[in-house]
Amino acid sequence: MQRSYFVVAIISFVGGILGAWSYSSLMQDRSAIVPNQEWNENLGYRTSRMEENREKLSETTVQNPPSVPDSFVEASEKSTGSVVFIKNFSGQDSRRYSIFDYFFRQGVPQQTVSTGSGVIFSEDGYIITNNHVVERAETIEVVHKKRTYKASLIGSDANTDIAVLKIEARGLPAIKIGSSRSLQIGEWVLAVGNPFNLTSTVTAGIVSAKERQINIMGGEFPLESFIQTDAPINPGNSGGALVNDRGELVGINTAILSRTGSYTGYGFAVPVDIATKIANDLIQYGEVQKAIPGLEVNEITPELAEEMGLKSLDGVVVSHVIRSGAAEKSGMRVEDVIVNIDGNRISGKGSFEEALSYYYPGDKITVDYLRDNVLRTSELTLQNLLGGTGVIKRSFYSSPLLGAKLEAINAIEMDRFDLDYGVKISTMTRGYLRDLGLGEGFILTHINETPATDPEEVGRFLEDYSGRLVLEGRTPGGQPFIQSYSVQ
């Protein structure tokens, strides 16, 4: 018994020593986080006022509860019926083949099928999707509620990655259009798609950012002012709808940032205010009515701000002024820093491009800019791509035989390459021009020493011509070229 008491006493003694050592260590550790407490104090989170801050946070939460919907059932019901499945059939050559082609041309090219999603824009069959979903399509099909429709391509815009299709149908469930300009960071959104003809898929997330630029757009004048969301956008959802918690369309899902090809947390959508303007232009005019200020701009980097003595990184700096353009006529110069357009603050290139995208040629805008850190104001009359102020229908000619679309160059290209005219090759597939070694972006200025001014005349001439052919022009990089061919 005495031995048991002795063991208990020893254990108690050791426990007491360990307890004292632990308390001492804890006090030392508490003193070790004092620098962090001081740092937190600078941020307004002093440890001594933790309870006070917690109470304030509680009051704020009660007074301003987060707008979290009870469910997304209503938004899903309103939007899923307006999203369609799109099939793009491409890859077949338009030329005729014989049995010998299987031996001497390594077989006849096989047709390929790519897919995506689209959004019903009007009850009479207009559908918005991405340009890259229908790019190079020879045949397009739209599937809606198990019914398949042949679709015609009304128009597309590589600058915004928006395209418009038309199917022959009536009474379709057109989606309700919301506003992307009033959309706020932190709002709940749904990404609605129809990948692989699975009827519909719906994923939820929030708006992470606006006016994002990720440098993925093609076209001559890429317009990037994406809505960024963490709502999962998976392969096949391109061209689908980004809707708010009321089921209203706020964006067209376009891209993901991924190294694997699958969604990894970053999705991007074209704002609906931009998409609907592009769609209406394509439907009404067959061409986007782009309004240009006659200048090019760059982002303001910390290095550039220091070099120019700027006090802020907001705005964009003018890098080039087009001859005889709107900006030059108003007196603007290279290195002017644009900070407002019609009273709307310009934070960077994304907001600059988005602000301009809502205007039409002939519209007047007020531009506030800094020159030598002095605020100035100019009024610009926006121009179209041909240098005028009216609505335009750009001249182009599509030829399956040539395997390309031919279009007249615009005022910016004339300025860039110092040309007065020219016909540009774009949207190439297999065909005659590719066989000649030409590619997208080549500008033809002369054919057999005759000026190339009209796309249709150039296209029909090349389709029918045989003999010695001499082509002159510019490469996509602006280098002069001249090539001679013997055409049978």
VEXLUM-183017 format. One record per residue (C-alpha): residue in one letter; x, y, z. Coordinates in Angstrom, 2 decimals. Example, Ala and Ser with C-alpha at 12.3 -4.5 7.8 and 13.67 -1.06 7.14 Angstrom:
<sites>
SITE   resn      east     north        up
SITE      A     12.30     -4.50      7.80
SITE      S     13.67     -1.06      7.14
</sites>
This chain:
<sites>
SITE   resn      east     north        up
SITE      M      0.00      0.00      0.00
SITE      Q      2.80      2.43      0.96
SITE      R      4.50      1.61     -2.34
SITE      S      1.29      2.54     -4.23
SITE      Y      1.11      5.92     -2.44
SITE      F      4.73      6.52     -3.33
SITE      V      4.07      5.84     -7.06
SITE      V      1.07      8.17     -7.04
SITE      A      3.13     10.90     -5.38
SITE      I      5.91     10.55     -7.95
SITE      I      3.40     10.75    -10.82
SITE      S      1.77     13.82     -9.31
SITE      F      5.14     15.52     -8.86
SITE      V      6.16     14.82    -12.45
SITE      G      2.75     16.00    -13.70
SITE      G      3.13     19.23    -11.81
SITE      I      6.54     19.88    -13.31
SITE      L      5.22     19.16    -16.81
SITE      G      2.24     21.44    -16.26
SITE      A      4.45     24.31    -15.10
SITE      W      6.76     23.81    -18.09
SITE      S      3.78     23.79    -20.50
SITE      Y      2.39     27.01    -19.03
SITE      S      5.77     28.70    -19.31
SITE      S      6.13     27.58    -22.92
SITE      L      2.65     28.81    -23.73
SITE      M      3.42     32.25    -22.35
SITE      Q      6.61     32.38    -24.38
SITE      D      4.67     31.39    -27.51
SITE      R      2.10     34.12    -26.82
SITE      S      4.83     36.71    -26.67
SITE      A      6.22     35.31    -29.94
SITE      I      3.06     36.31    -31.89
SITE      V      3.14     39.90    -30.73
SITE      P      4.60     41.15    -34.08
SITE      N      1.65     39.53    -35.84
SITE      Q     -0.65     41.21    -33.35
SITE      E      0.96     44.54    -34.22
SITE      W      0.54     43.80    -37.94
SITE      N     -3.09     42.89    -37.35
SITE      E     -3.51     46.08    -35.40
SITE      N     -2.49     48.04    -38.50
SITE      L     -5.26     46.25    -40.37
SITE      G     -7.79     47.08    -37.68
SITE      Y     -7.88     43.68    -35.94
SITE      R     -6.29     44.33    -32.54
SITE      T     -6.44     41.29    -30.27
SITE      S     -7.67     43.40    -27.38
SITE      R    -10.70     44.44    -29.45
SITE      M    -11.47     41.01    -30.93
SITE      E    -14.81     40.71    -29.16
SITE      E    -15.80     44.23    -30.22
SITE      N    -14.99     43.46    -33.83
SITE      R    -16.86     40.17    -33.62
SITE      E    -19.94     42.02    -32.38
SITE      K    -19.66     44.57    -35.21
SITE      L    -19.32     41.77    -37.73
SITE      S    -22.39     40.09    -36.28
SITE      E    -24.36     43.34    -36.54
SITE      T    -23.23     43.84    -40.15
SITE      T    -24.25     40.31    -41.04
SITE      V    -27.71     40.84    -39.61
SITE      Q    -28.18     44.23    -41.27
SITE      N    -26.73     43.21    -44.67
SITE      P    -27.32     39.48    -45.14
SITE      P    -25.60     37.95    -48.19
SITE      S    -27.88     37.46    -51.15
SITE      V    -27.69     33.67    -51.28
SITE      P    -30.70     32.15    -53.04
SITE      D    -32.56     29.36    -51.28
SITE      S    -32.14     27.29    -54.43
SITE      F    -31.44     27.63    -58.13
SITE      V    -34.57     25.76    -59.20
SITE      E    -36.39     28.81    -60.60
SITE      A    -33.33     30.13    -62.44
SITE      S    -32.68     26.68    -63.90
SITE      E    -36.28     26.23    -65.03
SITE      K    -36.25     29.63    -66.75
SITE      S    -32.97     29.09    -68.63
SITE      T    -32.35     25.42    -69.45
SITE      G    -35.09     25.25    -72.09
SITE      S    -33.38     28.06    -73.99
SITE      V    -30.01     26.30    -74.37
SITE      V    -29.42     24.09    -77.43
SITE      F    -26.89     21.53    -78.63
SITE      I    -24.87     22.45    -81.76
SITE      K    -23.05     20.13    -84.17
SITE      N    -20.44     21.49    -86.58
SITE      F    -19.68     19.25    -89.58
SITE      S    -16.46     20.18    -91.35
SITE      G    -13.36     18.79    -93.02
SITE      Q    -14.65     17.61    -96.37
SITE      D    -13.07     19.11    -99.47
SITE      S    -15.47     20.74   -101.93
SITE      R    -13.61     19.35   -104.96
SITE      R    -14.61     16.18   -106.77
SITE      Y    -12.58     13.02   -106.25
SITE      S    -12.08      9.84   -108.23
SITE      I    -10.90      6.39   -107.22
SITE      F     -7.32      7.48   -108.03
SITE      D     -7.43     10.00   -105.18
SITE      Y     -7.44      7.16   -102.67
SITE      F     -4.03      6.09   -103.97
SITE      F     -2.37      9.35   -104.99
SITE      R     -3.86     11.78   -102.40
SITE      Q     -3.66      9.51    -99.35
SITE      G     -7.42      9.07    -99.38
SITE      V    -10.34     11.50    -99.48
SITE      P    -10.53     13.81    -96.42
SITE      Q    -13.02     12.56    -93.89
SITE      Q    -15.67     14.71    -92.31
SITE      T    -15.19     15.69    -88.67
SITE      V    -17.80     16.72    -86.14
SITE      S    -17.32     19.16    -83.28
SITE      T    -19.97     20.22    -80.80
SITE      G    -20.94     23.01    -78.46
SITE      S    -23.90     24.86    -77.01
SITE      G    -26.01     27.84    -78.01
SITE      V    -28.69     30.14    -76.57
SITE      I    -32.07     30.85    -78.17
SITE      F    -32.06     34.59    -78.75
SITE      S    -35.52     35.00    -80.31
SITE      E    -38.64     32.90    -80.58
SITE      D    -38.35     32.83    -84.40
SITE      G    -35.09     30.87    -84.43
SITE      Y    -32.09     33.14    -83.93
SITE      I    -29.42     31.52    -81.75
SITE      I    -26.28     33.01    -80.18
SITE      T    -23.18     30.86    -79.79
SITE      N    -19.41     31.18    -79.93
SITE      N    -17.60     31.82    -83.18
SITE      H    -15.18     28.99    -82.37
SITE      V    -18.11     26.53    -82.02
SITE      V    -19.16     27.02    -85.66
SITE      E    -15.86     28.11    -87.19
SITE      R    -15.08     26.48    -90.56
SITE      A    -18.41     24.65    -90.51
SITE      E    -19.70     23.26    -93.78
SITE      T    -22.96     22.10    -92.23
SITE      I    -24.46     23.09    -88.87
SITE      E    -27.18     21.29    -86.96
SITE      V    -29.04     22.46    -83.87
SITE      V    -30.73     20.01    -81.50
SITE      H    -33.49     21.32    -79.24
SITE      K    -35.73     19.04    -77.21
SITE      K    -34.76     15.99    -79.29
SITE      R    -35.61     17.74    -82.55
SITE      T    -32.81     18.41    -85.06
SITE      Y    -32.76     21.51    -87.27
SITE      K    -30.49     22.53    -90.12
SITE      A    -28.97     25.89    -89.23
SITE      S    -27.65     28.70    -91.37
SITE      L    -24.83     30.94    -90.21
SITE      I    -26.10     34.53    -90.16
SITE      G    -22.74     35.96    -89.21
SITE      S    -19.80     35.68    -86.85
SITE      D    -17.30     37.95    -85.16
SITE      A    -13.88     36.60    -84.24
SITE      N    -13.13     39.78    -82.28
SITE      T    -15.69     38.86    -79.60
SITE      D    -16.06     35.12    -80.38
SITE      I    -19.78     35.59    -81.01
SITE      A    -21.78     34.00    -83.85
SITE      V    -25.47     33.96    -84.76
SITE      L    -27.32     31.00    -86.28
SITE      K    -30.84     30.76    -87.68
SITE      I    -33.15     27.76    -87.67
SITE      E    -36.62     27.58    -89.24
SITE      A    -38.87     27.38    -86.21
SITE      R    -41.45     29.45    -84.34
SITE      G    -42.53     29.73    -80.75
SITE      L    -39.12     28.84    -79.32
SITE      P    -38.41     29.65    -75.65
SITE      A    -36.19     32.71    -76.06
SITE      I    -34.12     33.42    -72.98
SITE      K    -34.78     36.56    -70.95
SITE      I    -31.95     39.08    -71.39
SITE      G    -30.39     40.58    -68.27
SITE      S    -27.65     43.20    -67.85
SITE      S    -23.95     42.53    -67.55
SITE      R    -23.12     46.15    -66.79
SITE      S    -25.17     46.01    -63.58
SITE      L    -23.76     42.58    -62.65
SITE      Q    -21.66     42.78    -59.49
SITE      I    -18.67     40.82    -58.29
SITE      G    -19.89     38.26    -55.75
SITE      E    -23.29     37.69    -57.39
SITE      W    -24.45     34.13    -57.88
SITE      V    -24.55     32.86    -61.46
SITE      L    -25.33     29.60    -63.24
SITE      A    -23.47     28.18    -66.23
SITE      V    -26.02     26.40    -68.40
SITE      G    -24.86     24.22    -71.27
SITE      N    -25.92     21.36    -73.48
SITE      P    -22.70     19.37    -73.96
SITE      F    -22.77     16.12    -75.93
SITE      N    -26.57     16.48    -76.29
SITE      L    -27.17     15.72    -72.61
SITE      T    -30.31     17.93    -72.65
SITE      S    -28.81     20.40    -70.18
SITE      T    -26.23     20.81    -67.45
SITE      V    -26.31     23.44    -64.74
SITE      T    -23.45     24.48    -62.46
SITE      A    -23.40     27.29    -59.89
SITE      G    -20.80     29.77    -58.72
SITE      I    -20.19     33.46    -58.25
SITE      V    -18.85     36.30    -60.38
SITE      S    -15.16     36.46    -59.50
SITE      A    -14.14     39.45    -61.62
SITE      K    -15.15     41.64    -64.56
SITE      E    -13.28     43.25    -67.45
SITE      R    -10.82     40.35    -67.57
SITE      Q     -8.35     40.09    -70.44
SITE      I     -6.75     36.69    -71.10
SITE      N     -5.44     37.26    -74.64
SITE      I     -7.27     34.43    -76.41
SITE      M     -9.32     36.32    -78.99
SITE      G     -8.62     36.23    -82.69
SITE      G     -9.71     38.80    -85.21
SITE      E     -8.23     42.15    -86.15
SITE      F     -9.62     44.06    -83.17
SITE      P     -9.97     41.57    -80.30
SITE      L    -12.39     42.78    -77.64
SITE      E    -11.74     41.14    -74.29
SITE      S    -13.70     42.25    -71.25
SITE      F    -14.72     38.88    -69.84
SITE      I    -16.88     38.06    -66.86
SITE      Q    -14.83     35.64    -64.74
SITE      T    -16.74     33.04    -62.75
SITE      D    -16.01     29.99    -60.64
SITE      A    -19.19     28.30    -61.93
SITE      P    -17.72     25.21    -63.66
SITE      I    -17.67     25.54    -67.47
SITE      N    -16.74     22.18    -68.94
SITE      P    -15.93     21.08    -72.51
SITE      G    -19.06     21.26    -74.65
SITE      N    -20.49     24.19    -72.69
SITE      S    -18.93     26.81    -75.01
SITE      G    -21.66     29.04    -76.38
SITE      G    -23.98     28.25    -73.48
SITE      A    -25.66     30.67    -71.10
SITE      L    -24.34     32.37    -67.99
SITE      V    -27.46     33.45    -66.08
SITE      N    -28.10     35.28    -62.81
SITE      D    -30.18     33.87    -59.96
SITE      R    -33.32     35.13    -61.71
SITE      G    -32.57     33.08    -64.83
SITE      E    -31.66     36.13    -66.94
SITE      L    -28.86     35.88    -69.49
SITE      V    -25.80     37.87    -68.35
SITE      G    -23.08     36.25    -70.50
SITE      I    -22.16     33.72    -73.17
SITE      N    -19.79     31.07    -71.79
SITE      T    -16.64     31.13    -73.87
SITE      A    -13.44     29.83    -72.28
SITE      I    -11.77     28.15    -69.35
SITE      L     -8.26     28.64    -68.03
SITE      S     -6.83     25.14    -67.85
SITE      R     -3.72     23.10    -68.54
SITE      T     -5.66     19.86    -68.69
SITE      G     -8.57     20.75    -70.95
SITE      S    -11.00     20.40    -68.05
SITE      Y    -12.37     23.04    -65.74
SITE      T     -9.93     24.06    -62.98
SITE      G    -11.68     26.97    -61.31
SITE      Y    -11.56     29.79    -63.88
SITE      G    -14.32     30.30    -66.44
SITE      F    -14.91     33.27    -68.72
SITE      A    -18.01     34.61    -70.45
SITE      V    -18.65     37.39    -72.97
SITE      P    -20.84     40.02    -71.24
SITE      V    -24.41     39.88    -72.53
SITE      D    -24.51     43.61    -73.25
SITE      I    -21.67     43.10    -75.73
SITE      A    -23.04     39.82    -77.10
SITE      T    -26.52     41.21    -77.81
SITE      K    -25.12     44.29    -79.57
SITE      I    -22.98     42.02    -81.76
SITE      A    -25.92     39.68    -82.42
SITE      N    -28.30     42.49    -83.35
SITE      D    -25.71     43.95    -85.73
SITE      L    -25.18     40.58    -87.43
SITE      I    -28.92     40.00    -87.77
SITE      Q    -29.73     43.50    -89.03
SITE      Y    -26.67     44.33    -91.11
SITE      G    -24.77     41.06    -91.56
SITE      E    -21.73     42.89    -90.19
SITE      V    -20.69     44.22    -86.79
SITE      Q    -20.97     48.00    -86.79
SITE      K    -17.73     48.65    -84.97
SITE      A    -17.14     52.24    -83.93
SITE      I    -13.49     53.20    -83.77
SITE      P    -11.92     56.29    -82.16
SITE      G     -8.96     56.32    -84.56
SITE      L     -6.33     55.33    -82.03
SITE      E     -4.72     52.32    -80.38
SITE      V     -3.99     52.01    -76.67
SITE      N     -1.88     50.02    -74.22
SITE      E     -2.24     49.12    -70.55
SITE      I     -0.43     51.30    -68.03
SITE      T      2.25     49.24    -66.28
SITE      P      4.06     50.34    -63.11
SITE      E      7.20     50.87    -65.19
SITE      L      5.35     53.02    -67.74
SITE      A      3.64     55.02    -64.99
SITE      E      7.00     55.76    -63.40
SITE      E      8.52     56.73    -66.74
SITE      M      5.61     59.07    -67.57
SITE      G      5.29     60.42    -64.01
SITE      L      1.71     59.17    -63.63
SITE      K      0.09     59.05    -60.20
SITE      S     -2.21     56.11    -60.98
SITE      L     -2.26     52.90    -63.00
SITE      D     -5.87     53.54    -64.06
SITE      G     -6.61     54.43    -67.66
SITE      V     -4.96     53.51    -70.96
SITE      V     -2.14     55.24    -72.81
SITE      V     -2.47     56.10    -76.52
SITE      S      0.18     54.19    -78.47
SITE      H     -0.81     55.08    -82.05
SITE      V     -3.02     57.67    -83.72
SITE      I     -4.49     56.74    -87.12
SITE      R     -3.97     59.28    -89.86
SITE      S     -7.10     61.31    -90.61
SITE      G     -8.93     59.42    -87.86
SITE      A    -11.32     60.76    -85.23
SITE      A     -8.64     61.09    -82.55
SITE      E     -6.24     62.97    -84.81
SITE      K     -9.00     65.36    -85.86
SITE      S     -9.80     66.07    -82.20
SITE      G     -6.16     66.89    -81.40
SITE      M     -5.26     63.80    -79.39
SITE      R     -1.68     62.52    -79.45
SITE      V      0.47     59.52    -78.64
SITE      E      1.11     59.23    -74.84
SITE      D     -2.20     60.87    -73.91
SITE      V     -3.73     58.89    -71.03
SITE      I     -7.49     58.24    -71.43
SITE      V     -9.24     58.13    -68.03
SITE      N    -12.96     58.59    -68.87
SITE      I    -15.33     58.04    -71.78
SITE      D    -18.66     59.84    -71.44
SITE      G    -18.14     59.97    -67.69
SITE      N    -17.40     56.25    -67.35
SITE      R    -14.11     55.57    -65.61
SITE      I    -11.55     53.66    -67.65
SITE      S     -9.51     51.34    -65.42
SITE      G     -7.66     49.49    -68.18
SITE      K     -7.81     48.17    -71.71
SITE      G    -10.74     45.85    -70.94
SITE      S    -13.00     48.65    -69.73
SITE      F    -11.83     50.90    -72.60
SITE      E    -12.79     48.33    -75.23
SITE      E    -16.07     47.50    -73.52
SITE      A    -17.02     51.18    -73.22
SITE      L    -16.53     51.68    -76.97
SITE      S    -18.31     48.47    -77.94
SITE      Y    -21.77     49.92    -77.19
SITE      Y    -21.47     52.80    -79.66
SITE      Y    -22.13     53.05    -83.40
SITE      P    -20.25     54.90    -86.14
SITE      G    -21.33     58.54    -86.12
SITE      D    -21.89     58.63    -82.35
SITE      K    -20.14     61.45    -80.50
SITE      I    -18.27     60.71    -77.29
SITE      T    -16.50     62.87    -74.74
SITE      V    -13.03     61.67    -73.82
SITE      D    -11.19     62.89    -70.72
SITE      Y     -7.44     62.35    -70.88
SITE      L     -4.23     63.43    -69.22
SITE      R     -1.42     65.11    -71.11
SITE      D      1.62     65.88    -68.98
SITE      N     -0.64     65.18    -65.96
SITE      V     -3.01     67.97    -66.99
SITE      L     -6.64     66.90    -67.53
SITE      R     -8.03     67.69    -70.98
SITE      T    -11.30     66.91    -72.76
SITE      S    -12.01     66.21    -76.42
SITE      E    -15.14     65.30    -78.35
SITE      L    -14.72     62.53    -80.92
SITE      T    -17.07     61.48    -83.70
SITE      L    -16.59     57.73    -83.94
SITE      Q    -15.90     56.26    -87.37
SITE      N    -16.62     52.96    -89.07
SITE      L    -13.95     50.58    -90.31
SITE      L    -13.86     52.27    -93.69
SITE      G    -13.20     55.69    -92.18
SITE      G    -16.76     57.05    -92.58
SITE      T    -19.51     57.61    -90.04
SITE      G    -22.39     55.63    -91.54
SITE      V    -23.57     52.05    -91.21
SITE      I    -21.54     49.73    -93.44
SITE      K    -21.93     46.34    -95.00
SITE      R    -18.43     45.11    -95.63
SITE      S    -17.82     43.61    -99.03
SITE      F    -16.79     39.96    -98.95
SITE      Y    -16.98     36.86   -101.11
SITE      S    -17.01     33.26    -99.85
SITE      S    -15.78     30.55   -102.19
SITE      P    -15.73     26.81   -101.41
SITE      L    -13.50     26.28   -104.45
SITE      L    -10.94     28.83   -103.26
SITE      G    -11.40     27.58    -99.70
SITE      A    -11.55     31.05    -98.18
SITE      K    -13.52     34.19    -97.57
SITE      L    -12.23     37.29    -99.36
SITE      E    -12.94     40.72    -97.88
SITE      A    -11.94     44.31    -98.53
SITE      I     -9.36     45.69    -96.13
SITE      N    -10.49     48.38    -93.71
SITE      A     -9.23     51.83    -92.76
SITE      I     -7.04     50.53    -89.93
SITE      E     -5.35     48.00    -92.23
SITE      M     -4.84     50.68    -94.85
SITE      D     -3.13     52.82    -92.21
SITE      R     -1.12     49.91    -90.79
SITE      F      0.22     48.69    -94.15
SITE      D      0.23     52.05    -95.94
SITE      L     -2.21     50.83    -98.61
SITE      D     -5.08     52.50   -100.44
SITE      Y     -6.91     49.24   -101.25
SITE      G     -6.59     45.47   -101.07
SITE      V     -8.47     42.20   -100.65
SITE      K     -7.67     40.06    -97.61
SITE      I     -7.83     36.27    -97.39
SITE      S     -9.62     35.00    -94.27
SITE      T    -11.43     31.96    -92.85
SITE      M     -9.45     29.45    -94.89
SITE      T    -10.31     25.78    -95.41
SITE      R     -8.93     23.28    -97.92
SITE      G     -8.94     24.76   -101.39
SITE      Y     -7.23     26.45   -104.27
SITE      L     -5.60     29.33   -102.36
SITE      R     -4.04     27.00    -99.81
SITE      D     -2.66     24.92   -102.67
SITE      L     -0.99     28.09   -103.96
SITE      G      0.76     28.44   -100.60
SITE      L     -1.29     31.40    -99.34
SITE      G     -2.66     31.62    -95.82
SITE      E     -5.06     33.61    -93.67
SITE      G     -4.22     37.28    -93.41
SITE      F     -2.56     37.62    -96.82
SITE      I     -3.60     40.83    -98.59
SITE      L     -3.80     40.82   -102.40
SITE      T     -3.16     44.24   -103.93
SITE      H     -2.67     43.27   -107.59
SITE      I     -3.58     40.28   -109.74
SITE      N     -1.76     40.19   -113.06
SITE      E     -0.87     43.85   -112.40
SITE      T     -4.56     44.82   -112.03
SITE      P     -5.51     46.46   -108.69
SITE      A     -7.44     44.12   -106.36
SITE      T    -10.27     46.23   -104.93
SITE      D    -13.47     44.19   -105.05
SITE      P    -13.59     40.79   -103.25
SITE      E    -16.24     39.31   -105.52
SITE      E    -14.42     40.31   -108.72
SITE      V    -11.16     38.88   -107.34
SITE      G    -12.85     35.66   -106.24
SITE      R    -14.64     34.99   -109.51
SITE      F    -11.52     35.78   -111.51
SITE      L     -9.41     33.30   -109.52
SITE      E    -12.10     30.60   -109.74
SITE      D    -12.17     30.75   -113.55
SITE      Y     -8.62     31.74   -114.50
SITE      S     -6.03     29.49   -116.13
SITE      G     -2.61     30.44   -117.43
SITE      R      0.22     32.48   -115.94
SITE      L     -0.94     34.08   -112.68
SITE      V      0.96     36.81   -110.85
SITE      L     -0.16     37.79   -107.34
SITE      E      1.16     40.82   -105.46
SITE      G      0.40     41.99   -101.96
SITE      R      1.42     41.87    -98.31
SITE      T      2.02     39.02    -95.89
SITE      P      0.15     39.04    -92.55
SITE      G      3.28     40.61    -91.07
SITE      G      3.22     43.42    -93.62
SITE      Q      6.09     42.26    -95.85
SITE      P      5.65     42.82    -99.62
SITE      F      5.35     39.65   -101.69
SITE      I      5.04     38.78   -105.36
SITE      Q      4.44     35.25   -106.62
SITE      S      4.09     33.78   -110.09
SITE      Y      2.12     30.58   -110.83
SITE      S      1.20     28.44   -113.80
SITE      V     -2.48     27.59   -113.37
SITE      Q     -4.13     24.83   -115.39
</sites>
